[in-house]
Amino acid sequence: MKLSHITISLVCVFAASNLMQMANEKFELIAADYGPLGPLFIIATGFFLIILGIVMFFRAFRKA
């Protein structure tokens, strides 16, 4: 078990959670400033961070 992978996993999921919450709360403001691709980019980045966090979590428990 690698503690660094678990830590990175938790940080990624926490960052994705905050990013998705911010995108949900300020959707209209982001869309007005950056156009229709602004919120889409933020949501896609959040999904990428979630997937990265899940992969790092499973890699932490992989046997060497």
GUBA-584471 format. One record per atom (N, C-alpha, C, O): residue number from 1; residue in three letters; chain; atom name; x, y, z. Coordinates in nm, 3 decimals, decimal comma. Layout:
REM residues N
- seza  voza  drenza  bavex  px  py  pz
- NUM  ala  A  CA  X  Y  Z
...
REM end
This chain:
REM residues 64
- seza  voza  drenza  bavex  px  py  pz
- 1  met  A  N  0,085  -0,118  0,000
- 1  met  A  CA  0,000  0,000  0,000
- 1  met  A  C  0,090  0,124  0,000
- 1  met  A  O  0,181  0,137  0,082
- 2  lys  A  N  0,062  0,213  -0,092
- 2  lys  A  CA  0,141  0,335  -0,102
- 2  lys  A  C  0,058  0,454  -0,051
- 2  lys  A  O  -0,047  0,487  -0,106
- 3  leu  A  N  0,110  0,514  0,053
- 3  leu  A  CA  0,040  0,626  0,114
- 3  leu  A  C  0,036  0,748  0,022
- 3  leu  A  O  -0,059  0,825  0,026
- 4  ser  A  N  0,139  0,765  -0,060
- 4  ser  A  CA  0,141  0,880  -0,150
- 4  ser  A  C  0,030  0,871  -0,255
- 4  ser  A  O  -0,029  0,972  -0,293
- 5  his  A  N  0,002  0,750  -0,302
- 5  his  A  CA  -0,105  0,734  -0,401
- 5  his  A  C  -0,241  0,762  -0,339
- 5  his  A  O  -0,329  0,821  -0,402
- 6  ile  A  N  -0,258  0,719  -0,215
- 6  ile  A  CA  -0,385  0,746  -0,146
- 6  ile  A  C  -0,402  0,895  -0,124
- 6  ile  A  O  -0,512  0,949  -0,140
- 7  thr  A  N  -0,295  0,963  -0,087
- 7  thr  A  CA  -0,301  1,108  -0,065
- 7  thr  A  C  -0,334  1,181  -0,194
- 7  thr  A  O  -0,419  1,271  -0,195
- 8  ile  A  N  -0,269  1,145  -0,302
- 8  ile  A  CA  -0,298  1,207  -0,432
- 8  ile  A  C  -0,442  1,180  -0,473
- 8  ile  A  O  -0,510  1,267  -0,527
- 9  ser  A  N  -0,488  1,059  -0,446
- 9  ser  A  CA  -0,626  1,022  -0,478
- 9  ser  A  C  -0,725  1,111  -0,403
- 9  ser  A  O  -0,821  1,162  -0,462
- 10  leu  A  N  -0,703  1,128  -0,274
- 10  leu  A  CA  -0,794  1,211  -0,195
- 10  leu  A  C  -0,789  1,357  -0,238
- 10  leu  A  O  -0,893  1,423  -0,242
- 11  val  A  N  -0,671  1,407  -0,271
- 11  val  A  CA  -0,659  1,546  -0,316
- 11  val  A  C  -0,732  1,565  -0,449
- 11  val  A  O  -0,800  1,666  -0,469
- 12  cys  A  N  -0,718  1,469  -0,540
- 12  cys  A  CA  -0,786  1,479  -0,670
- 12  cys  A  C  -0,937  1,479  -0,654
- 12  cys  A  O  -1,007  1,560  -0,717
- 13  val  A  N  -0,988  1,390  -0,572
- 13  val  A  CA  -1,133  1,383  -0,553
- 13  val  A  C  -1,184  1,508  -0,481
- 13  val  A  O  -1,292  1,557  -0,514
- 14  phe  A  N  -1,109  1,558  -0,384
- 14  phe  A  CA  -1,148  1,680  -0,314
- 14  phe  A  C  -1,150  1,800  -0,410
- 14  phe  A  O  -1,244  1,880  -0,409
- 15  ala  A  N  -1,046  1,812  -0,492
- 15  ala  A  CA  -1,040  1,922  -0,589
- 15  ala  A  C  -1,154  1,912  -0,690
- 15  ala  A  O  -1,215  2,012  -0,726
- 16  ala  A  N  -1,182  1,790  -0,736
- 16  ala  A  CA  -1,290  1,772  -0,832
- 16  ala  A  C  -1,424  1,807  -0,770
- 16  ala  A  O  -1,510  1,867  -0,834
- 17  ser  A  N  -1,443  1,769  -0,645
- 17  ser  A  CA  -1,567  1,800  -0,575
- 17  ser  A  C  -1,588  1,951  -0,565
- 17  ser  A  O  -1,697  2,001  -0,594
- 18  asn  A  N  -1,485  2,022  -0,524
- 18  asn  A  CA  -1,496  2,169  -0,514
- 18  asn  A  C  -1,516  2,234  -0,649
- 18  asn  A  O  -1,593  2,329  -0,662
- 19  leu  A  N  -1,447  2,183  -0,750
- 19  leu  A  CA  -1,459  2,238  -0,885
- 19  leu  A  C  -1,600  2,219  -0,941
- 19  leu  A  O  -1,658  2,311  -0,999
- 20  met  A  N  -1,655  2,099  -0,923
- 20  met  A  CA  -1,789  2,071  -0,973
- 20  met  A  C  -1,895  2,152  -0,898
- 20  met  A  O  -1,992  2,198  -0,957
- 21  gln  A  N  -1,877  2,168  -0,768
- 21  gln  A  CA  -1,971  2,247  -0,690
- 21  gln  A  C  -1,968  2,392  -0,734
- 21  gln  A  O  -2,073  2,455  -0,747
- 22  met  A  N  -1,849  2,446  -0,757
- 22  met  A  CA  -1,838  2,585  -0,802
- 22  met  A  C  -1,900  2,602  -0,941
- 22  met  A  O  -1,967  2,702  -0,967
- 23  ala  A  N  -1,879  2,505  -1,028
- 23  ala  A  CA  -1,936  2,513  -1,162
- 23  ala  A  C  -2,088  2,506  -1,157
- 23  ala  A  O  -2,157  2,569  -1,237
- 24  asn  A  N  -2,141  2,429  -1,063
- 24  asn  A  CA  -2,285  2,417  -1,050
- 24  asn  A  C  -2,347  2,545  -0,994
- 24  asn  A  O  -2,452  2,589  -1,040
- 25  glu  A  N  -2,281  2,605  -0,895
- 25  glu  A  CA  -2,336  2,725  -0,832
- 25  glu  A  C  -2,324  2,849  -0,920
- 25  glu  A  O  -2,411  2,935  -0,916
- 26  lys  A  N  -2,218  2,859  -0,998
- 26  lys  A  CA  -2,193  2,980  -1,076
- 26  lys  A  C  -2,198  2,953  -1,226
- 26  lys  A  O  -2,121  3,009  -1,303
- 27  phe  A  N  -2,290  2,867  -1,266
- 27  phe  A  CA  -2,299  2,825  -1,405
- 27  phe  A  C  -2,326  2,944  -1,498
- 27  phe  A  O  -2,259  2,960  -1,600
- 28  glu  A  N  -2,422  3,027  -1,461
- 28  glu  A  CA  -2,459  3,140  -1,547
- 28  glu  A  C  -2,345  3,241  -1,559
- 28  glu  A  O  -2,320  3,295  -1,667
- 29  leu  A  N  -2,277  3,267  -1,448
- 29  leu  A  CA  -2,167  3,363  -1,450
- 29  leu  A  C  -2,051  3,314  -1,536
- 29  leu  A  O  -1,994  3,390  -1,613
- 30  ile  A  N  -2,018  3,187  -1,524
- 30  ile  A  CA  -1,909  3,129  -1,604
- 30  ile  A  C  -1,949  3,128  -1,751
- 30  ile  A  O  -1,866  3,158  -1,838
- 31  ala  A  N  -2,073  3,093  -1,779
- 31  ala  A  CA  -2,120  3,090  -1,918
- 31  ala  A  C  -2,120  3,230  -1,979
- 31  ala  A  O  -2,090  3,246  -2,098
- 32  ala  A  N  -2,153  3,331  -1,900
- 32  ala  A  CA  -2,153  3,469  -1,951
- 32  ala  A  C  -2,011  3,518  -1,979
- 32  ala  A  O  -1,989  3,591  -2,075
- 33  asp  A  N  -1,916  3,478  -1,896
- 33  asp  A  CA  -1,778  3,524  -1,912
- 33  asp  A  C  -1,703  3,448  -2,020
- 33  asp  A  O  -1,630  3,508  -2,100
- 34  tyr  A  N  -1,720  3,317  -2,025
- 34  tyr  A  CA  -1,637  3,234  -2,113
- 34  tyr  A  C  -1,715  3,166  -2,226
- 34  tyr  A  O  -1,657  3,089  -2,303
- 35  gly  A  N  -1,841  3,193  -2,236
- 35  gly  A  CA  -1,920  3,131  -2,341
- 35  gly  A  C  -1,966  2,991  -2,300
- 35  gly  A  O  -1,945  2,949  -2,186
- 36  pro  A  N  -2,028  2,920  -2,391
- 36  pro  A  CA  -2,084  2,789  -2,355
- 36  pro  A  C  -1,978  2,683  -2,325
- 36  pro  A  O  -2,008  2,584  -2,259
- 37  leu  A  N  -1,855  2,703  -2,371
- 37  leu  A  CA  -1,751  2,603  -2,344
- 37  leu  A  C  -1,685  2,619  -2,207
- 37  leu  A  O  -1,614  2,529  -2,162
- 38  gly  A  N  -1,707  2,731  -2,141
- 38  gly  A  CA  -1,648  2,752  -2,009
- 38  gly  A  C  -1,695  2,651  -1,906
- 38  gly  A  O  -1,613  2,582  -1,846
- 39  pro  A  N  -1,827  2,641  -1,883
- 39  pro  A  CA  -1,875  2,541  -1,787
- 39  pro  A  C  -1,844  2,398  -1,832
- 39  pro  A  O  -1,819  2,311  -1,749
- 40  leu  A  N  -1,848  2,374  -1,961
- 40  leu  A  CA  -1,818  2,240  -2,012
- 40  leu  A  C  -1,673  2,202  -1,983
- 40  leu  A  O  -1,646  2,087  -1,948
- 41  phe  A  N  -1,582  2,295  -1,997
- 41  phe  A  CA  -1,442  2,270  -1,967
- 41  phe  A  C  -1,421  2,241  -1,819
- 41  phe  A  O  -1,345  2,151  -1,783
- 42  ile  A  N  -1,489  2,315  -1,733
- 42  ile  A  CA  -1,475  2,294  -1,589
- 42  ile  A  C  -1,531  2,158  -1,550
- 42  ile  A  O  -1,470  2,087  -1,469
- 43  ile  A  N  -1,644  2,120  -1,605
- 43  ile  A  CA  -1,704  1,990  -1,573
- 43  ile  A  C  -1,616  1,877  -1,627
- 43  ile  A  O  -1,598  1,776  -1,559
- 44  ala  A  N  -1,561  1,893  -1,747
- 44  ala  A  CA  -1,472  1,790  -1,802
- 44  ala  A  C  -1,345  1,776  -1,717
- 44  ala  A  O  -1,297  1,665  -1,696
- 45  thr  A  N  -1,292  1,887  -1,669
- 45  thr  A  CA  -1,175  1,881  -1,581
- 45  thr  A  C  -1,209  1,810  -1,451
- 45  thr  A  O  -1,128  1,733  -1,398
- 46  gly  A  N  -1,328  1,836  -1,399
- 46  gly  A  CA  -1,371  1,767  -1,277
- 46  gly  A  C  -1,382  1,617  -1,297
- 46  gly  A  O  -1,340  1,540  -1,211
- 47  phe  A  N  -1,439  1,575  -1,410
- 47  phe  A  CA  -1,448  1,431  -1,437
- 47  phe  A  C  -1,311  1,369  -1,454
- 47  phe  A  O  -1,287  1,256  -1,410
- 48  phe  A  N  -1,220  1,440  -1,518
- 48  phe  A  CA  -1,083  1,390  -1,532
- 48  phe  A  C  -1,017  1,371  -1,396
- 48  phe  A  O  -0,950  1,270  -1,373
- 49  leu  A  N  -1,036  1,468  -1,306
- 49  leu  A  CA  -0,978  1,456  -1,172
- 49  leu  A  C  -1,039  1,341  -1,093
- 49  leu  A  O  -0,969  1,273  -1,018
- 50  ile  A  N  -1,169  1,318  -1,111
- 50  ile  A  CA  -1,234  1,206  -1,043
- 50  ile  A  C  -1,178  1,074  -1,094
- 50  ile  A  O  -1,148  0,984  -1,015
- 51  ile  A  N  -1,164  1,061  -1,224
- 51  ile  A  CA  -1,109  0,937  -1,281
- 51  ile  A  C  -0,966  0,917  -1,236
- 51  ile  A  O  -0,927  0,805  -1,202
- 52  leu  A  N  -0,886  1,024  -1,234
- 52  leu  A  CA  -0,749  1,014  -1,187
- 52  leu  A  C  -0,743  0,972  -1,041
- 52  leu  A  O  -0,660  0,891  -1,003
- 53  gly  A  N  -0,832  1,027  -0,960
- 53  gly  A  CA  -0,836  0,990  -0,819
- 53  gly  A  C  -0,872  0,844  -0,798
- 53  gly  A  O  -0,814  0,778  -0,713
- 54  ile  A  N  -0,967  0,793  -0,875
- 54  ile  A  CA  -1,007  0,653  -0,864
- 54  ile  A  C  -0,893  0,561  -0,907
- 54  ile  A  O  -0,865  0,461  -0,842
- 55  val  A  N  -0,826  0,596  -1,016
- 55  val  A  CA  -0,715  0,514  -1,064
- 55  val  A  C  -0,601  0,512  -0,962
- 55  val  A  O  -0,544  0,407  -0,935
- 56  met  A  N  -0,569  0,628  -0,906
- 56  met  A  CA  -0,461  0,633  -0,807
- 56  met  A  C  -0,498  0,555  -0,681
- 56  met  A  O  -0,411  0,495  -0,617
- 57  phe  A  N  -0,627  0,556  -0,644
- 57  phe  A  CA  -0,669  0,481  -0,526
- 57  phe  A  C  -0,649  0,331  -0,548
- 57  phe  A  O  -0,598  0,262  -0,460
- 58  phe  A  N  -0,689  0,281  -0,665
- 58  phe  A  CA  -0,672  0,139  -0,692
- 58  phe  A  C  -0,525  0,101  -0,710
- 58  phe  A  O  -0,485  -0,011  -0,676
- 59  arg  A  N  -0,446  0,192  -0,763
- 59  arg  A  CA  -0,302  0,163  -0,777
- 59  arg  A  C  -0,232  0,156  -0,642
- 59  arg  A  O  -0,129  0,090  -0,630
- 60  ala  A  N  -0,287  0,224  -0,542
- 60  ala  A  CA  -0,225  0,222  -0,410
- 60  ala  A  C  -0,231  0,082  -0,347
- 60  ala  A  O  -0,144  0,046  -0,268
- 61  phe  A  N  -0,333  0,005  -0,382
- 61  phe  A  CA  -0,351  -0,126  -0,322
- 61  phe  A  C  -0,305  -0,239  -0,411
- 61  phe  A  O  -0,323  -0,356  -0,376
- 62  arg  A  N  -0,245  -0,207  -0,525
- 62  arg  A  CA  -0,195  -0,311  -0,614
- 62  arg  A  C  -0,070  -0,373  -0,554
- 62  arg  A  O  0,013  -0,305  -0,495
- 63  lys  A  N  -0,058  -0,502  -0,571
- 63  lys  A  CA  0,061  -0,571  -0,517
- 63  lys  A  C  0,180  -0,547  -0,609
- 63  lys  A  O  0,167  -0,545  -0,731
- 64  ala  A  N  0,294  -0,531  -0,548
- 64  ala  A  CA  0,417  -0,507  -0,625
- 64  ala  A  C  0,470  -0,635  -0,684
- 64  ala  A  O  0,572  -0,634  -0,752
REM end
